[in-house]
Amino acid sequence: MVESRLGVDAPKVEVRFERLTVEADVRVGRRAVPTLLNAAINAAQELATSVHMCVTRKRPIRIINEVSGVIRPSRMTLLLGAPGSGKTTLLKALAGKLDSSLKFKGKVMYNGEEINYSTPQTQYLRTYVSQYDLHHAEMTVRETIDFSSKMLGTNNEFDMLGEAIRRKKGVINEVDQDLDSFIKATTFGEGSNLTTNYIIKILGLSECADTLVGDEMRRGISGGQKKRATVGEMLVGLARCFFMDDISTGLDSSTAFEIMKFLQQMAHLMDLTMVISLLQPPPETLELFDDIILLCEGQIVYHGPRENATDLFETMGFKCPDRKNVADFLQEVTSKMDQKQYWTGDQNKYQYHTIENFAESFRTSYLPLLVEDKLCSPNNTGKNKEVKVNAGRRVSRWNIFKACFSRELLLLKRNSPVHIFKTIQITVMALVISTLFLRTKMSHNSVLDANKYMGALFMAVVIVNFNGMTEIAMTIKRLPTFYKQRELLALPGWALLCSVYLISIPISLVETGLWTGLTYYVIGYAPSAIRFIQHFLVLFAMHQMSMGLYRFLAAIGRTQVMANMLGTAALIAIYILGGFVISKDDLQPWLRWGYWTSPFTYAQNAIALNEFHDKRWNSEFYYNGANTVGEAILKIRGLLMEWHWYWICVTILFGYSLVFNIFSIFALEFIGSPHKHQVNIKTTKVNFVYNRQMAENGNSSNDQVILPFRPLSLVFDHIQYFVDMPKEMTKNGATKKKLQLLQDVSGAFRPGVLTALMGITGAGKTTLLDVLAGRKTGGYIEGTIKIAGYPKKQDTFSRISGYCEQSDIHSPNLTVYESLKFSAWLRLPSNVKPHQRDASQEQLACQPSSGKD
């Protein structure tokens, strides 16, 4: 609407979906648990199925069940539904981000044109905001959002609005003041940097804009601030369609309301199309939305204007109480546990209404017609400016590469302790090897002397190769964020890999140069400058090869365990087949191919040729056609004899490096992220009867297991907590040496009293709990904490306390019940009898929706 008032013809996008169905083939029951036996059986069955020897044992699970609807521009739509109802899948289907392993049926159309999931169409018209906060922990909030703006590019709409503002300066005064500032900031001269700054301001991230994002091992911003950064990095692109998944999780109600208000203004004033998924929106936030989609078990129970959301349920005998939040009512009225309390008819005649009943009643009612009614949308989408589905990339490849390269340079700087440690490590190893093969105890008159030098050369190649193995951990650490940015920001694998490769060259030069400089003359290799340079060149080529190899193995392994296993297997194969452990002449004929494919073969041959072709190894020694000591050691070791093989071997090592890096690009481009493991269990008759009774009776069993414990009180007085001032804040003008996060906090927690710790995002809730629980490993704590009147001793307190963090960190290959059992073994005291321990586990695991298997 701003565009129409300013005379700008901006495209409006109507998203329509018809009979949309999404299915997944999964294993159910215990066969889905990732045990060694199950993995072997499943692999055998998949192989047999691929050659049509047996029928697959996987069962189709319907996630989305033939849903239809339309999302209008200039209207903000709320997607409601319980966890597991299919909200994320529906949003990804509408945004064209579905996983390739899912089966998709139906149509998704943008302005009547069907999108094709096999190509990244409408890439810059639509944006999907993930519910997972995946960021580089070493980058600040500002740097994270600014990188996103560079990848998404400055939207052409900014230029159109800027031109219109210059033509009609009076019209913009009618626009909201915040949006006015936003438009002016992003259209007059400064580009994406001002866009980033204003998004940071709107999302309330100004105070932490120059603070590292952080992770489990690095102190950073709070969970709510991290969620806002996730929203901000997608908002800077300003696409025409936004699909946002649970973006209010971890936010306080005030912050969530402000963000939703800003999104509402964007949707209405810029004619954007928005679908936002929220779990429990408060009434004031709900009022900001125009339409509501209620999704239950993959079916749409309601889709229409917010004002008519309760009409369907009233016709079926369910009424929302006057002081009840409508969003809570919509989710509870379809729940087995809570449905009965809203029944307005005779309690004796109440029967549980299934999701299928609600969905069928909605389809046959007048409510779907409201969505199609032109009155629901003041915009005539039929006259919209045509949107080209196959529009080209808005950001050039050169700009993408520059953004990635700048980010990798920044990460190199932030990860400098790792590289400093590697430098110290290779220095210590060089000193150790130099003392083992000290030149004062080394001579070069016999084959025995040459064998000692071969040992030193072997150690040089081995240590340089081992030093490249750090690429496994570095690459694995990058992958989760890369997979997210590949999907949401269209980050290509070649841009990341080329940046990493170019930055690795000076790292290799420093590390191999340091090793060569510290060991070459101390050990007493050939005293020649040209031999020194050629020795260094071999080690440099080997280091580049090893970094490329382990980078590739990490890209195809994708997890730390798998990548380490592949790396160890490759390392063993390279050394065994490389010709040092077993000479080429002693290998079985059917293993000779392994000798010629091992990179270690070429490194060992090149570095040995460089040393033993020096004139000081020309002492006469006759052995099987060899006339000198140098030729004899090469012959005995089964190595190549002619000098031209040196350059061939070095070229092959660089070729291996190039090939492995190219393979890494293909792996990053085409291999998907590791799937999250989820087990689906068929509902048993026992659970069905239990749930039926719970739905109709509205209560549960009173049999409870109470473990013995002693009630204790916790009192804290004048708690102060300081951390060292972050360097980024110091650069931006902060003068103090310490940053105070908790200031004179006092309070008491009594047994039998449930206390709610409340505060806005970034207020210090997690910090206070960390301090009270003794989880802080850094910073400076002042004040007193007493347990039952006695000063807290952390060793004792850890045994009697439990701390539930907001970060869900679990062993991924354990079921819920197995995790509870393991925790009970560790935490419960020895005086708790086994049957009590087992009964308490069963009670926890049998709670509704626990998903214990």
C-alpha positions in Angstrom: 0.0 0.0 0.0 3.0 2.3 0.6 4.0 1.5 -3.0 0.6 2.4 -4.4 0.6 5.7 -2.6 4.1 6.4 -3.8 3.4 5.4 -7.4 5.6 2.3 -7.2 4.4 -0.9 -9.0 5.8 -3.6 -6.7 4.8 -7.2 -7.1 2.3 -8.8 -4.8 2.4 -12.6 -4.3 -0.5 -14.8 -3.6 0.4 -18.2 -2.4 -2.2 -20.9 -3.1 -1.9 -24.6 -2.2 -4.3 -27.3 -3.4 -4.6 -30.9 -2.0 -1.1 -30.6 -0.6 0.1 -34.0 0.8 3.5 -34.8 2.3 4.5 -38.3 3.2 7.7 -40.0 4.5 8.7 -43.6 4.5 10.0 -44.5 7.9 10.7 -47.5 10.0 8.6 -47.9 13.1 9.0 -49.5 16.5 12.3 -50.9 17.8 13.7 -51.4 14.3 14.1 -47.6 14.0 16.4 -47.4 17.1 20.0 -47.0 15.7 21.6 -50.1 17.2 24.4 -52.0 15.5 22.2 -54.9 14.8 19.4 -52.8 13.4 21.8 -50.8 11.2 23.1 -54.0 9.7 19.7 -55.5 9.2 18.3 -52.3 7.7 21.3 -51.9 5.3 20.8 -55.5 4.2 17.1 -55.0 3.6 17.7 -51.8 1.7 20.1 -53.5 -0.6 17.7 -56.4 -1.1 14.9 -54.0 -1.8 17.0 -52.1 -4.4 17.5 -55.3 -6.4 13.8 -56.3 -6.0 14.6 -59.3 -3.8 12.2 -58.2 -1.1 9.6 -55.6 -0.2 10.6 -52.6 1.9 9.7 -52.7 5.6 9.3 -49.0 5.8 5.8 -47.6 6.4 4.4 -44.4 4.9 3.7 -41.7 7.4 1.4 -38.9 6.2 2.7 -35.7 7.7 0.4 -33.3 5.8 -3.0 -34.7 4.6 -4.5 -33.1 1.5 -4.7 -29.5 2.8 -5.8 -26.6 0.6 -5.9 -22.9 1.1 -4.7 -19.5 0.0 -2.4 -16.9 1.6 -3.2 -13.4 0.5 -0.7 -10.5 0.3 -1.0 -7.6 2.8 -2.3 -10.0 5.4 -0.4 -11.7 8.2 -1.4 -15.3 8.8 -0.9 -17.2 12.1 -0.2 -20.9 11.9 -1.3 -22.6 15.1 -0.8 -26.2 16.1 0.6 -28.5 18.7 4.2 -29.8 18.4 4.2 -32.6 15.9 1.2 -31.3 14.0 3.2 -30.7 10.8 3.6 -26.9 11.0 7.3 -26.9 10.0 6.6 -29.3 7.1 3.8 -27.1 5.8 5.9 -24.0 6.0 8.8 -25.7 4.2 6.3 -27.0 1.5 5.0 -23.5 0.9 8.5 -22.0 0.8 9.8 -24.7 -1.5 12.3 -26.0 1.1 11.1 -29.6 1.6 13.6 -32.3 2.1 14.2 -34.4 -1.1 13.5 -37.6 0.9 9.8 -36.6 1.5 7.1 -37.5 -1.0 5.2 -34.4 -2.2 1.8 -34.4 -3.9 -0.5 -31.5 -4.8 0.2 -28.0 -6.0 1.8 -24.8 -4.5 1.3 -21.8 -6.7 2.7 -18.3 -6.6 0.3 -16.0 -8.4 -1.2 -19.0 -10.2 2.2 -20.3 -11.4 3.2 -23.6 -9.9 6.7 -23.8 -8.4 9.0 -26.7 -9.2 10.8 -28.3 -6.3 13.6 -29.6 -8.5 15.0 -26.1 -9.1 15.6 -23.2 -6.7 12.8 -21.1 -8.2 11.5 -18.0 -6.7 14.6 -18.0 -4.5 14.5 -14.3 -3.8 10.7 -14.0 -3.6 10.3 -16.3 -0.6 12.2 -16.6 2.7 11.9 -19.4 5.3 13.0 -18.6 8.8 14.0 -21.7 10.7 13.1 -22.5 14.3 16.7 -23.6 14.9 19.2 -21.0 16.0 22.3 -22.0 14.0 25.0 -19.4 13.9 28.8 -19.1 13.9 29.6 -18.7 17.6 32.7 -16.6 16.8 30.8 -13.9 15.0 28.9 -11.0 16.6 25.3 -10.3 16.0 26.0 -7.4 13.6 28.5 -9.5 11.6 26.0 -12.4 11.4 23.1 -10.2 10.1 25.4 -8.2 7.8 26.7 -11.4 6.2 23.1 -12.5 5.5 22.4 -9.1 3.9 25.4 -9.5 1.6 24.2 -13.0 0.6 20.6 -12.0 0.0 21.5 -8.7 -1.6 19.8 -5.3 -1.4 16.2 -5.7 -2.5 15.2 -3.7 -5.6 12.2 -2.5 -3.7 14.5 -0.2 -1.7 15.6 1.6 -4.8 12.0 1.9 -6.0 10.8 3.3 -2.7 13.8 5.7 -2.6 13.0 7.0 -6.0 9.3 7.5 -5.1 10.2 9.3 -1.9 12.3 11.7 -3.8 9.3 12.3 -6.1 6.6 12.5 -3.5 8.1 13.6 -0.2 4.8 14.5 1.4 3.2 11.0 1.0 5.7 9.2 3.3 4.5 11.3 6.3 1.4 9.1 6.4 3.5 6.0 7.0 4.4 4.7 10.5 7.4 6.6 11.9 9.6 3.4 12.4 8.9 2.2 8.9 9.6 5.7 7.6 13.0 5.6 9.2 13.6 2.1 7.8 12.8 3.1 4.3 14.9 6.2 4.3 17.8 4.4 5.9 17.8 1.7 3.4 17.4 3.8 0.3 19.7 6.8 0.6 23.2 5.9 -0.1 24.5 3.4 2.4 23.0 0.1 1.2 23.0 -3.1 3.3 25.0 -1.7 6.2 22.1 0.7 7.2 19.6 -2.1 6.6 21.5 -4.2 9.0 21.7 -1.4 11.6 18.0 -0.7 11.4 17.0 -4.4 11.6 19.2 -4.6 14.7 17.4 -1.6 16.2 13.9 -2.9 15.4 14.6 -6.3 16.9 16.1 -4.8 20.1 19.6 -6.1 19.5 21.4 -2.8 19.8 22.9 -3.6 23.3 24.3 -7.0 22.1 25.1 -6.1 18.5 28.8 -6.3 19.0 28.7 -9.3 21.3 29.7 -12.8 20.1 26.7 -15.1 19.4 28.4 -17.9 21.4 27.5 -21.5 21.9 27.6 -24.2 24.6 31.4 -23.7 25.0 31.7 -20.0 24.4 29.9 -17.3 26.4 27.6 -15.2 24.2 24.2 -13.7 23.9 21.1 -15.1 25.6 18.7 -17.6 24.0 16.1 -14.9 23.2 18.6 -12.7 21.6 19.8 -15.6 19.5 16.3 -16.2 18.4 16.0 -12.5 17.3 19.3 -12.7 15.5 17.8 -15.7 13.6 14.8 -13.6 12.5 17.0 -10.6 11.7 19.4 -12.5 9.3 16.4 -13.4 7.1 14.6 -10.2 7.5 17.4 -8.1 5.9 16.7 -9.7 2.5 13.1 -8.3 2.5 11.6 -11.0 0.2 8.0 -10.8 -0.9 6.9 -13.9 1.0 8.0 -14.8 4.6 7.4 -18.2 6.2 8.5 -18.1 9.8 8.7 -21.1 12.1 8.3 -20.6 15.9 10.1 -17.3 16.0 8.8 -16.3 19.4 10.3 -19.3 21.3 12.6 -18.0 24.0 11.3 -14.4 23.8 9.4 -12.5 26.5 5.9 -11.4 25.6 6.8 -7.7 25.3 9.6 -8.4 22.8 7.5 -10.9 20.8 4.7 -8.3 20.6 7.1 -5.6 19.3 8.5 -7.9 16.7 5.1 -9.0 15.5 3.9 -5.4 15.4 6.9 -4.5 13.1 6.2 -7.5 10.9 2.5 -6.6 10.7 3.4 -3.1 9.6 5.8 -4.5 6.9 3.1 -6.9 5.7 0.4 -4.2 5.5 2.4 -1.3 4.2 4.7 -3.2 1.8 2.1 -5.7 0.6 4.1 -8.7 1.8 2.8 -12.2 2.2 3.5 -13.6 5.7 2.8 -16.9 7.5 4.1 -17.1 11.0 4.0 -20.2 13.3 3.7 -19.5 17.0 3.2 -21.9 19.9 1.3 -19.9 22.5 0.7 -16.3 21.4 -0.8 -14.0 24.1 -4.1 -12.2 23.3 -2.4 -8.8 22.3 -0.1 -10.6 19.9 -3.0 -12.6 18.4 -4.8 -9.4 17.7 -2.1 -8.4 15.3 -2.8 -11.2 12.9 -5.4 -11.1 10.1 -5.9 -14.8 9.4 -5.4 -18.0 11.3 -4.6 -21.5 10.1 -5.2 -24.2 12.8 -3.2 -27.4 11.9 -3.9 -30.6 13.8 -2.3 -34.0 12.9 -1.5 -32.8 9.4 -5.0 -31.5 8.7 -6.4 -28.0 8.5 -9.2 -27.6 11.1 -9.7 -23.9 10.4 -8.4 -21.4 7.9 -9.9 -18.0 7.7 -10.2 -14.6 9.3 -9.2 -14.3 13.0 -12.6 -12.8 13.9 -14.4 -16.0 12.8 -11.9 -18.5 14.4 -14.4 -19.8 17.1 -17.5 -20.0 14.9 -16.9 -23.5 13.7 -16.4 -24.9 17.2 -19.5 -23.1 18.5 -21.7 -24.8 15.9 -20.3 -28.2 17.2 -21.0 -27.5 20.8 -17.7 -26.0 22.1 -17.5 -22.4 23.3 -14.5 -20.3 24.2 -15.0 -18.8 27.7 -15.1 -15.0 27.8 -11.7 -14.5 29.5 -10.0 -17.4 27.7 -7.2 -16.7 25.2 -8.6 -17.7 21.8 -5.2 -19.2 20.7 -5.2 -21.4 23.8 -8.8 -22.4 23.2 -8.1 -23.4 19.5 -5.3 -25.7 20.5 -7.0 -27.2 23.6 -10.4 -27.8 22.0 -8.8 -30.3 19.6 -6.8 -32.0 22.4 -7.9 -35.3 24.0 -7.0 -34.0 27.4 -8.7 -30.6 27.4 -11.6 -30.9 25.0 -14.3 -31.8 27.5 -14.1 -28.6 29.6 -15.3 -26.5 26.6 -18.4 -28.7 26.0 -21.6 -26.6 26.4 -24.1 -29.4 26.0 -25.2 -32.2 28.3 -22.1 -33.6 30.0 -23.6 -37.1 29.9 -23.9 -36.9 26.1 -20.4 -35.7 25.5 -18.3 -37.7 23.1 -14.8 -37.0 22.0 -14.6 -35.2 18.7 -11.7 -36.4 16.6 -9.5 -34.2 14.3 -11.2 -35.8 11.3 -14.6 -34.7 12.5 -13.4 -31.1 12.9 -11.6 -31.1 9.5 -14.7 -32.5 7.8 -17.0 -29.9 9.5 -14.7 -27.1 8.4 -14.6 -28.3 4.7 -18.4 -28.5 4.5 -19.0 -25.1 6.3 -19.2 -21.7 4.8 -15.8 -20.7 6.4 -13.5 -21.8 3.4 -15.5 -19.3 1.3 -14.3 -16.5 3.4 -10.7 -17.1 2.4 -11.7 -17.0 -1.3 -13.8 -13.9 -0.8 -12.3 -10.8 -2.4 -13.5 -8.8 0.7 -10.8 -10.6 2.8 -8.1 -8.9 0.8 -8.3 -5.3 -0.3 -5.7 -6.0 -3.0 -6.7 -7.2 -6.4 -4.1 -9.9 -6.9 -5.4 -10.5 -10.3 -3.8 -7.3 -11.4 -0.5 -7.8 -9.7 2.7 -7.1 -11.4 3.9 -10.4 -13.0 6.4 -12.2 -10.8 9.0 -14.2 -12.8 9.4 -17.5 -11.1 12.7 -18.2 -12.8 14.2 -14.9 -11.9 18.0 -14.8 -11.9 20.4 -14.5 -9.0 20.3 -11.0 -7.5 23.9 -11.3 -6.1 26.8 -11.8 -8.4 29.2 -14.8 -7.9 32.0 -12.4 -7.2 30.1 -10.6 -4.4 29.2 -14.0 -2.9 32.8 -15.1 -2.9 33.9 -11.7 -1.4 31.4 -12.1 1.4 32.5 -15.7 2.2 36.2 -14.9 2.0 35.7 -11.9 4.4 33.8 -14.1 6.8 36.5 -16.8 6.7 39.2 -14.2 7.4 37.2 -13.1 10.4 36.7 -16.6 11.6 40.5 -17.2 11.2 41.1 -14.2 13.4 38.6 -15.3 16.0 39.9 -18.9 16.0 43.5 -17.7 16.4 44.1 -19.7 19.6 43.6 -22.9 17.6 46.2 -21.9 15.1 48.6 -20.6 17.8 48.3 -24.0 19.5 49.0 -25.8 16.2 52.1 -23.6 15.8 53.3 -24.4 19.3 52.6 -28.0 18.7 54.6 -28.3 15.5 57.4 -26.3 17.1 57.6 -28.7 20.0 57.5 -31.7 17.7 60.2 -30.2 15.5 62.4 -29.7 18.5 61.8 -33.3 19.7 62.5 -34.8 16.3 65.6 -32.6 15.9 67.1 -33.9 19.1 66.3 -37.5 18.1 68.1 -37.1 14.8 70.7 -34.6 15.8 73.3 -33.9 13.0 76.3 -34.3 15.3 75.4 -38.0 15.7 74.4 -38.5 12.0 76.8 -39.4 9.2 76.3 -40.3 5.5 78.8 -42.9 4.7 76.7 -46.1 4.7 73.3 -47.6 4.1 72.7 -47.7 7.9 73.3 -43.9 8.0 70.9 -43.5 5.1 68.3 -45.5 7.0 68.4 -43.0 9.9 67.8 -40.2 7.5 64.9 -42.1 5.9 63.4 -42.4 9.4 63.7 -38.6 9.9 62.1 -38.0 6.4 59.3 -40.4 7.2 58.6 -38.6 10.5 58.5 -35.2 8.7 55.9 -36.4 6.2 53.8 -38.2 9.0 53.7 -35.1 11.3 52.8 -32.8 8.4 50.0 -35.2 7.4 48.8 -35.4 11.0 48.8 -31.7 11.3 46.2 -31.5 8.5 43.8 -33.7 10.4 42.5 -30.6 12.3 40.5 -29.9 9.2 38.1 -32.6 10.2 37.1 -30.8 13.4 37.1 -27.3 11.7 34.9 -28.5 8.8 32.5 -30.4 11.0 32.1 -27.3 13.1 31.2 -25.3 10.0 28.7 -27.8 8.5 25.5 -27.2 10.6 25.6 -23.5 9.9 26.5 -24.1 6.2 23.6 -26.4 5.6 21.2 -23.8 7.0 22.7 -21.0 5.0 22.8 -23.2 1.8 19.1 -23.8 2.2 18.0 -20.3 3.4 20.6 -18.0 1.9 21.5 -19.9 -1.2 25.1 -20.1 -0.1 27.0 -22.3 -2.7 29.5 -24.9 -1.6 32.1 -23.6 -4.0 32.1 -20.1 -2.4 32.8 -21.6 1.1 35.3 -24.2 -0.1 37.3 -21.7 -2.3 37.5 -19.3 0.6 38.7 -22.0 3.0 41.2 -23.3 0.5 42.7 -19.9 -0.3 43.0 -19.1 3.5 44.6 -22.5 4.1 47.5 -21.7 1.7 49.3 -19.2 4.0 48.6 -21.5 7.0 50.3 -24.3 5.2 53.2 -22.0 4.2 53.7 -21.0 7.9 53.4 -24.5 9.4 55.6 -26.3 6.8 58.0 -23.4 6.7 58.3 -23.6 10.5 58.9 -27.3 10.5 61.4 -27.1 7.7 63.3 -24.2 9.2 63.6 -25.8 12.6 64.6 -29.3 11.4 66.4 -29.1 8.1 69.9 -27.9 9.2 69.6 -29.3 12.8 69.1 -32.8 11.5 71.7 -32.3 8.8 69.9 -32.8 5.5 71.7 -31.9 2.3 73.4 -28.5 2.8 72.1 -26.8 -0.2 69.6 -23.9 -0.6 67.9 -25.5 -3.6 67.6 -28.8 -1.7 66.0 -26.8 1.2 63.4 -25.2 -1.0 62.6 -28.5 -2.7 62.3 -30.2 0.7 59.9 -27.5 1.8 57.9 -27.8 -1.4 57.3 -31.5 -0.8 56.1 -30.9 2.7 53.9 -28.0 1.6 52.3 -30.2 -1.1 51.7 -33.0 1.4 50.1 -30.6 3.9 47.8 -29.2 1.2 46.9 -32.7 0.2 46.1 -33.8 3.7 44.0 -30.8 4.4 42.0 -31.4 1.2 41.6 -35.1 2.0 40.3 -34.6 5.6 38.2 -31.7 4.5 36.5 -34.0 1.9 36.1 -36.8 4.5 34.4 -34.4 6.9 32.1 -33.2 4.1 30.9 -36.7 3.3 31.0 -38.0 7.0 29.0 -34.9 8.2 29.3 -35.9 11.9 32.3 -36.0 14.1 32.2 -39.7 14.8 31.8 -40.7 11.1 34.4 -38.2 9.9 36.9 -39.4 12.5 36.3 -43.0 11.5 36.8 -42.3 7.9 39.9 -40.2 8.7 41.5 -43.0 10.7 40.8 -45.6 8.0 42.3 -43.3 5.4 45.3 -42.6 7.5 46.0 -46.3 8.1 45.5 -47.1 4.4 47.8 -44.3 3.3 50.7 -45.4 5.6 50.4 -49.1 5.1 50.3 -48.8 1.3 52.7 -45.9 1.1 55.9 -48.0 0.8 57.6 -47.3 4.1 55.9 -49.9 6.4 56.0 -52.5 3.6 58.3 -51.9 0.6 56.7 -51.9 -2.8 58.7 -54.9 -3.8 57.3 -56.9 -0.8 53.7 -56.1 -1.5 51.5 -58.8 -3.0 50.8 -58.2 -6.7 47.1 -57.7 -6.1 47.9 -54.8 -3.7 50.3 -52.9 -6.0 47.4 -50.6 -7.1 47.2 -49.4 -3.5 50.8 -48.4 -3.6 50.3 -46.2 -6.6 47.1 -44.6 -5.2 48.5 -43.7 -1.8 49.5 -40.0 -1.6 52.2 -41.0 0.9 54.0 -42.9 -1.9 54.6 -39.7 -3.8 55.6 -37.7 -0.8 58.1 -40.3 0.4 59.6 -40.7 -3.1 59.9 -37.0 -3.7 61.5 -36.1 -0.4 63.8 -39.1 -0.6 64.9 -38.3 -4.1 65.7 -34.7 -3.0 67.9 -35.9 -0.2 69.7 -38.9 -1.6 70.5 -37.4 -5.0 72.8 -34.9 -3.2 76.4 -35.4 -4.0 77.4 -36.3 -0.4 75.6 -39.6 -0.8 77.8 -40.6 -3.8 80.1 -42.8 -1.7 80.6 -46.1 -3.6 78.3 -48.9 -2.6 77.3 -51.7 -4.9 73.9 -53.3 -4.5 71.7 -54.9 -7.2 72.7 -52.4 -9.9 73.1 -49.4 -7.5 76.6 -47.8 -7.5 76.3 -45.3 -4.6 74.9 -45.2 -1.1 72.1 -42.9 -2.3 71.1 -45.2 -5.1 71.3 -48.2 -2.8 69.0 -46.9 -0.1 66.4 -46.0 -2.8 66.7 -49.4 -4.3 66.5 -51.2 -1.0 63.4 -49.2 0.0 61.7 -49.9 -3.4 61.7 -46.2 -4.2 62.0 -44.5 -7.6 65.5 -43.8 -8.8 65.3 -41.1 -11.6 65.3 -37.4 -10.7 62.5 -36.5 -13.0 60.1 -38.4 -10.7 60.6 -35.7 -8.1 58.6 -33.2 -10.1 56.1 -35.8 -11.2 55.5 -36.7 -7.5 55.1 -33.1 -6.4 52.7 -32.5 -9.2 50.6 -35.5 -8.3 50.4 -34.3 -4.7 49.1 -30.9 -5.8 46.7 -32.8 -8.1 45.4 -34.8 -5.2 44.9 -31.6 -3.3 42.9 -30.1 -6.2 40.8 -33.3 -6.7 40.0 -33.6 -3.0 38.9 -30.0 -2.9 36.7 -30.4 -6.0 35.2 -33.5 -4.4 34.5 -31.5 -1.3 32.7 -28.9 -3.3 30.4 -31.6 -4.8 29.8 -33.0 -1.4 28.9 -29.6 0.0 26.6 -28.9 -2.9 24.7 -32.2 -3.2 24.9 -34.1 0.1 22.2 -33.2 2.5 22.5 -32.5 6.2 22.3 -35.5 8.6 18.7 -36.4 9.2 17.4 -36.1 12.8 16.5 -39.5 14.1 12.9 -39.9 15.2 11.1 -43.1 16.0 7.4 -43.5 15.3 5.6 -46.1 17.4 2.2 -47.5 16.5 -0.3 -46.5 19.2 -1.0 -49.6 21.3 -4.4 -50.6 22.6 -3.3 -49.8 26.1 -2.3 -46.2 25.2 -5.5 -45.8 23.3 -7.7 -46.9 26.2 -5.6 -44.6 28.5 -6.0 -41.6 26.3 -9.7 -42.3 25.8 -10.3 -42.4 29.5 -8.3 -39.3 30.0 -10.3 -37.5 27.3 -13.7 -38.5 28.6 -13.0 -38.4 32.4 -10.6 -35.4 32.4 -8.4 -36.9 35.2 -5.6 -39.3 35.7 -4.4 -41.9 38.1 -3.5 -40.8 41.6 -0.9 -43.4 42.0 2.4 -41.6 42.3 5.9 -42.6 43.3 7.5 -40.2 45.7 11.3 -40.6 46.2 12.7 -39.7 49.6 14.3 -36.3 49.9 15.0 -33.5 52.4 13.4 -30.1 51.7 16.0 -27.3 51.6 15.8 -23.6 51.3 18.2 -21.5 49.2 19.1 -17.9 50.1 21.3 -15.6 48.1 22.4 -12.2 49.2 24.0 -9.3 47.3 25.0 -11.4 44.3 27.3 -9.6 41.8 28.6 -11.1 38.6 31.2 -9.6 36.3 33.0 -10.7 33.1 35.9 -9.2 31.3 34.7 -6.5 28.8 34.4 -8.1 25.4 37.0 -6.8 22.9 34.3 -5.9 20.4 32.6 -3.6 22.9 36.0 -2.1 23.8 36.6 -1.2 20.2 33.2 0.5 20.0 34.0 2.8 22.9 33.5 0.9 26.2 36.0 2.1 28.8 35.4 -0.2 31.7 37.6 -3.3 32.2 34.7 -5.4 33.4 31.1 -5.8 32.3 28.5 -6.3 35.2 25.8 -8.8 34.4 24.2 -9.2 37.8 24.0 -6.2 40.2 23.2 -6.6 43.9 20.6 -9.5 43.5 19.1 -11.0 46.7 16.3 -13.4 47.3 15.2 -16.7 48.8 13.6 -19.9 47.5 11.6 -21.9 50.0 10.6 -25.6 49.8 7.0 -26.2 48.7 6.8 -22.9 46.9 7.0 -22.7 43.1 8.9 -19.5 42.1 8.7 -18.0 38.6 11.9 -16.2 37.4 10.7 -13.6 34.9 12.4 -10.9 32.9 12.8 -9.6 29.4 15.2 -11.2 27.0 18.8 -10.5 28.1 17.8 -9.5 31.6 20.1 -12.0 33.1 17.8 -14.9 34.0 20.1 -17.6 32.7 23.1 -15.9 34.2 21.5 -15.8 37.7 20.5 -19.5 37.5 24.0 -20.4 36.3 25.6 -18.5 39.3 23.2 -20.1 41.8 23.7 -23.6 40.4 27.5 -23.2 40.3 27.7 -23.6 36.5 29.8 -20.6 35.8 33.4 -21.5 34.9 34.6 -17.9 34.2 33.9 -14.4 35.4 33.9 -12.9 38.9 31.2 -13.7 41.5 30.6 -11.7 44.7 28.0 -12.3 47.4 26.8 -15.2 49.5 24.7 -18.3 48.8 23.4 -20.4 51.6 21.6 -23.8 51.6 19.5 -24.5 54.7 21.4 -21.7 56.5 24.9 -23.1 55.6 27.3 -21.7 53.0 27.0 -23.5 49.7 29.7 -26.1 48.9 29.5 -26.9 45.2 30.6 -30.6 45.6 27.8 -31.3 48.0 25.3 -29.0 46.2 25.8 -30.8 42.9 24.5 -34.1 44.4 21.3 -32.7 45.7 20.4 -30.2 43.0 19.1 -30.5 39.4 19.6 -27.9 36.7 17.6 -27.9 33.5 19.2 -25.8 30.8 17.4 -24.1 27.9 19.8 -25.8 25.5 18.6 -29.4 24.8 21.8 -31.4 24.8 21.2 -35.2 24.8 22.8 -38.3 23.5 21.2 -38.6 20.0 21.1 -42.4 19.9 19.3 -43.0 23.2 15.5 -43.1 23.6 13.8 -40.9 26.1 13.3 -43.9 28.5 17.0 -44.9 28.2 18.1 -41.4 29.0 15.8 -41.3 32.1 17.2 -44.6 33.2 20.8 -43.6 32.8 20.2 -40.3 34.6 18.5 -42.2 37.5 21.5 -44.5 37.8 23.8 -41.5 38.1 21.8 -39.1 40.3 19.7 -41.1 42.7 21.4 -42.1 46.0 22.2 -45.7 46.8 19.5 -45.8 49.5 16.8 -45.7 46.8 15.7 -49.2 46.1 15.7 -50.5 42.5 11.9 -51.0 42.3 11.4 -47.4 43.4 13.9 -46.1 40.9 12.2 -48.1 38.1 8.7 -47.0 39.2 9.7 -43.3 39.1 11.2 -43.7 35.6 7.9 -45.4 34.4 5.9 -42.6 35.9 7.9 -39.9 34.1 8.0 -41.8 30.8 4.3 -42.6 30.8 3.3 -38.9 30.9 1.2 -37.9 27.8 3.3 -37.1 24.7 6.5 -38.2 26.4 7.6 -40.1 23.4 9.6 -42.5 25.6 10.5 -44.8 22.7 
